[in-house]
Amino acid sequence: MNGSKTTSLQAYTLLVYRKAIHPEFFQIEARKRIEHPQYEFEGWVFKGGHAGRFQFGELCLCEVVVEGGQNLPEKGLVTTMPCAGEREFDEKFGETLKYVTTLQTETLSEHLYTGTYREMLAHGRDRNCIMTNWNDEQGRPNLSLLDFQRYLNSVHVQGYHLRSDCGMVLRTQTMFEMSDPKKKPARG
C-alpha cells in the first residue's frame, strides 16, 4: 500500500457525543428519521461519512463517522476512535441506555472493491437505505450507505463507506439499546 492510501485510510474517525451535532458541520446528501413512542432516531449520510442521533427522554447520543473531523466540536464528546483496523466500544449512559459499536476496515484490490461496490449499491437500493454514491476525480465509484432497523427497545445501525482511492471498505455496526423503555432517563 502506498503512502496516499495509508493516509486516506487512517484519516477516518468515529466520534460519540452525548449531545446532538448540528447539521451545518456536514454536507448532508440524505436523511431518514424514525419516531417511536419511546425514542427518536435520525440518520444522515454524506460523502464519506454518516451521523446518527438517538434521543430517549432528555438523553441524546450522536455517532459520527467522518474523514478528518478536526472541525467538529469537543463539547459533549464521549470518545474518539480511529477507524483503521477493528475496534469495539460500549458504554452505559445512566441506568437506561447502552451504546455498543464495532467497526472494521478492509483494503481491497481494485477487482474486489468493484464487486463489493456493486453488491453494496444493490443492497442499499433493495433495503431502501439512505445513501450517496459519487465518482472521484479519476471517475472511480465511491459509496456511503446507512441502514437501520427499529425494534421495541433498540435501534440497530449499519454504516458502510467505500473509498475507491484506497480500496477501503469501512463498516460500522451500532446498537442504541434501552434497558427499560418505559423508564425515562433523568437529566444528566
Phi, psi and omega in degrees: 000133181276173185299320181293325177294317179297314181300314181298316180295317184283353182281347183280140184221144171253129179237142176238129180243151174261040179192165177286149175253135183290139181298342181297344179283349187228153172262083188292128179261329181205151178214155179209143184234141174244127173246132181228151180305332184260337185206173176223142175226138174227132178245141176236144173232143178217167183302113177086008181191181177207165172220142176226127181245127179244124181240125178224106186061230179274353184269131180229130174237144179224128176254134179230130170242123188209153171276124182086259178093009182294336182272000181277151183291156175264340180296128179084001182289126179267314180203158174227132179228132171293147185267000179289134178086214179238136181215157175223151175208136172215147180205144176259135180248107185067207180264357192242341187230132176240136177243128179226133175219148171230147176222152182212136174240146175227149172247119186252156172293163182303317180297312179294322178299313181300317178296318179294319178302311181298318180297315182289325177297315177296318178301314180299320179289317181296322185264005180056044178285162169272135184200165172219137175231146185205163176255142176280186183299333179270004179084010181275143185280143177228158184208139168232131188219140177230125181237133177215153181234140180259133175234174182304314184239017180200163170234131177252131186233131174240125177247140178227129178228120182244123181243116183288333183295334179233008180066026187274138167237117178250124181237131174239144173229121186230147175227128170255114187232131177265131179286327177216096186299338181277341181266107180288141179290149176286157176298140185221000000 
